[in-house]
Amino acid sequence: MKIAQIAPLYEDIPPKLYGGTERVVANLCDSLCDLGHDVVLFAAAGARTKARLIAAREEALRLDLNPLKSECGAHLTMLHEVRKLAAEFDVLHFHTDLLHFSLFEAHAHRMVTTLHGRLDITDVQRTLERWPSFGLVSISDSQRAPVPKANWLATVKHGVAPETYQPPVNPKGSYLAFLGRISPEKRADVAIRIARQAGMPLKIAAKVDQADAAYFESVVRPLLDDPLVEFVGEIGDAEKSEFLGNASALLFPISWPEPFGLVMIESMACGTPVIAWNCGSVPEVVDPGITGFIVESEEQALVAIRQARELSRRRIRTVFERRFAARAMAEAYVQVYERVRQSKRDYVRLAS
């Protein structure tokens, strides 16, 4: 099957540091190639991929230090190139949110759009109502809740390459970990408060977006003076095995409808249990008492920290390999592509 993967241009493929969607696209492309498919990736130059790359920009937007740049313009230019080559592909798989809808109405019957963000937003709902012919993939069932009548093809859980994460042979388990992005909905401040109450060190490896700078400065930075708290900053894949693998548990104290939460499966890949709040996708990712615990309060989190020491780290890794390996994600998408190809044949037959 010849498949086009259209990635956002914000980060490298895969990202050098923080980045969720781009990391998923990188894993998907490589796994589809391993399965024998002909994959073409539209992304920024410099992507490290087994797919054939068509570079839409000289570098990822985040890495471009020129302040005079247009994110919208960059994506529209890439989508124009995709449309010129659209006839060459059996399936076009978009990861660019909703940006492509108005440009690809004529190709909707052979397209897949994975929505990676939250959907409880007025303009998102209106857009999906305006273009109902585009087949959609959710990354968790809970993500669909605001738009249950949208044109859903499937839910495909994220996956990452097992070989990227190597659990330590003798994990130290001497601290708690927080990984991801500093933002009000990710609640790094709650993670710090829990670590203090538990009397355990907390290491924070996280990105601070400009949009969240005020929250970081006013809420989080004052808490970093505590000797139990270490702010590491952003880390890449090469550092995650050690950072996550040597943690006693990953704290995931979210307060928003998380569409998936890639960091949870990265932690599992390192054999480290996850202690997560019961929001969004969490019940679909964490197996309570096996790969971690789902909690409703800080008091429950403190109990879970003690219980997490009893979980089998080897079993956590095994569950990850079965449920969230990149190959499992790619195989699930192949089933979606086959459905789209069949609907394309039906579309052509009815139109002729």
N, C-alpha and C positions, 0 to 999 in steps of 0.2 A: 504494500500500500504506500502511496506517495502522500506524505502528510506535511503540511505547513504548520509550523508553530510560530505564533506571532507574540513576541514578548514586549512588556513595557520597557522603556528606555531609561528608566531612572537609575538602575544599578547594573553592574556587570552581571554576566551569566557565567558561572554562579557569582554571587556577590563576594567581594573581598572581605567584607565585614558583615554588617547587619543587612538583612534583606530576606523576605519570605517568598513572595511570588517568584522572584527571579531564581531563587534556589530550587523551588519546585520545578520550574520550567527546565532548568539544567538537568535535574535528575530524570525528568520525563523524557527529554530528548535522548539522553544517553541510553536509557532503558529500552526505548522504542527501537533505537539502532541495534541494540543487542538482540532484540527479538526479530531482527531481519527486515525492518521497514526502512523505506527511503525517506529520511526526514530532512527538511530544510528549515533552518531557524532564521527568522528575521529578528535582529537585535542590534545592539551597539557593537562596534568593532572591538576585538579583544576577547570576545566570548570564548571560553574553553569548553568545547563541545565535540561530540562524535558526529553530530549532524553537519550538513553543509551549511555554512554561514553566509547569509546575505546581510552585509553590514548596512544599517540604516543611518548610522551616525558614527563619527570618528571615535567618540568615547561616550560612556554613559553620562547622563546629565549630572548626576551627583559628583562625578569626578572632574567635570568641566568647570574650571575656576573662573571662566569668563562670566561676569554677572549679566551680560547682555545676551541672553539666550531665551528661546521660546520653547517650553515643554510642549505646548499645543502644536506649534509649527513642526517640531521634530517628529511627533507622532503622526501628524497628518501626512508628512512627506513619506514616512515609512508605509503608511496604509495605502498611499497612492501606488507605491511599488508593488505591494501585495496584490492590489486589484489588477494591475497590468499582467501579473503572472498567475492569477487565480485559476485559469483554465487548466494549468499544468497539474493541479493537485486533485487527489480523490477527496480529501478533507482539508478544510482550513480550521485550525484550532486557535482561537483568540484568547489572550490573557490580558487584554487592554481595557478592562472594565466595559463601559458601554460606548466608547468613543467611535467604534467602527460601524455602529448600527446604520446610520444614515447613508453610509457609503457603500454598503454591501447588501442592500435589500434584494437585489437580483440573485445573490448567491446564498441567501439564507438557508435554502434547502440542503446545502452541503457544508454547513458550518457548525462548529461547536464553540460555545463561549463558556469558559469557566469564570464564574464570578468569585473573586477572592476576598471581597470586602463585606462590610455590613450592609444590609438591605432595608433596614428600618429607617429609610430616608425618603422624604416625599418625592424628590425628583427622580430617584431610582425607580420607585413604584410607577410613576407616570411614564417613564421611558419604556419600561417593560410592557405597559399597557399599550403604548403607541406602536411598538414593534413586536407583536406577539409571535411572529413566525420564526424567530431565532431560537434554536434549541440551546438550552442552558444546562450546565452542570454545576451542582452545589458541592461544596467541600465538607459539608455536614448537613444532616437533616434539619438541625435546629436553625441553620442559616436561612432556610426557606420560609420560616414562620411568618414574616411580614408579607410575603407574596406567594401564598400557597397555590394560587391558580396560574402561576407563570408556566411557561412551556418547558418544564423540567424533563430532561432526558434521563438523568441519573444523579446519584450522589457518589462521588469518588473521593475517598479520603487521601490526604497527602501521603507521600512516601519519600524517603531519602535513602541514599546508597549505604548499605551496611558497612562497606569497607571504609567509608569516611570516618567512622567512629569506632575506636578500639578501646573497650573498657580496660582500665588498669587491672593488672593481675592481682595486686593487693591494694584495693582502694582504701584510702585513709578514712573517708567518712567523717572528717573532723569539722566540717562547716556546712552551712546551708548556702544554697546558690539561688541567685536571681539573674535571669538572662533575658535579653530582648530589647525593649525600648522603655525609656523613662517617660511616662505619660500618666495623666490622672486616672485613666481607666485600667492601667496595668498595676497601679498601686504599689510602687516600690516603698512608699512610706509605711504601708501595712506590713510588708516583708521585714522592714527594719524593726518595727515594733514587736513583731512576733519573735524575731531572733533575740531581741533584748530580753523578752519574757522567758524564753527558753534558755537564756544564758549561753547561747552558741554564737560563734562567729558567723557573719554573713558576708559573702563576696558578691558584688554586683557588677556584672559585665553587661553594659547596656549603652545604647545610643541615646543622645539627647537631640531631638529635632528642634529646629528653630521655633516651630509652633508650640513646643512644650517647654521652652526655655524658662518662661515665667514660673511654671509649676516646679521645675527643677530648682530654680534659685530660691523660691519662697518656701517650698515645702520639703524638698529632699535634701538640698545642700546643708541646711542647718543640722540635719540628722547624721551627717557623715563624720562629724567630730567624735562620735562614739568609738572607742577603741575596738569594739566588736565588729565594726563595719568597715569594709574595704571596698572602695570604688575602683574597679579595674578599667572601666571604659569599654569600648567596643572590642570584640574579638572575632576572629574568623574561624573557619572550620578546623584549621590546623590546631587551634588552642582548645577546642571544645571537649575533646576526649579527656584531657587532663582536668579542665575546669569542672565539667559536669561529673566525670567519672570518679573524682575524689570527693565529691560532695555527699553528705549524708542524705540529702533530699533536695529537690528543686521546689522552691516556693512559687506558686502561680496564683497570686491573690487578686484575680481580675474582678472588676465590677462592671462589666459590659458584656453584650452578647457576642463573645468571641466566635468568629466564623470557624476557626480551626485551632490555631495555636501550635505552630510548628515546633516551638521549643519543647513542648511536652514529649513529642516522639524523639527529638534529639536526645533528651535526657534518658528516655527508655533505651535508646540505642547504646548509651554508655552504661546501662545497667543500673541507673539511679532512679529511685522512686520519685513520683510526682505528688505533691500535695497541692491540690487545686480547688478553687472555689466553684460552687455549683452554678456556673453560668455558661450560656451558649453551648458550645460543642463539648465541653468537658466530660459529661456523662457518656459521650460516644467515643472518647479517646482513652480515658482512664478506667481500668478494671479495678474496682475497689478491693483492697486486700491482696492484690496480685502485682499490679504495676504502680500502685500508689493509693491515695485516699482522696475522696471528695468530701469537702467540708463546707459548713455553713457559717462558721464563726471563727474568731481567733482562738477561742477556748478549745474548739474541736481541732484546730490546726496544731496546737500544743500537744494534744494527745496523739495526733497523727505523727508528729515528729518522733515521739518515743516508739510508736508502733512500727515506723518505717525501718527501724534497725533490724526488725525481725524478717523483713521480706527478702526473698532470694533474688540477688542481683542477676544471677545467671538466668533465672526464669523470666525476669523482666526483659532481658535481652532476647530471649527466645520468643516471647510474645511480640516484641517489636518486629523481629524478623518475619514472623508469620503475618502480622496485620499491617505493618507500615513500611515494609521494604519497598524501594523504588520500583522493583519489578512487578510487585502486586498492583501498585498504582498504574503502571503502564498497561498491564494486562486488562485491568478494568476499563481503561480508556479505549483500548482496542475494541472491546465489546460495544462501547458507545459509537466508535467510528463505523463499525459494521452496520449498526442500526441506521446511521446517517447515510451510508452508501446505499442501503436498501431503500430508504425514503427518497434518495436522489433518483434511483432507477424508477420508482413509482412516479415521481414528479415528471421525469422525462417521458415516460409512457403515457401519462395522462395529458401532457402538453402536446404530444405528437398526433 
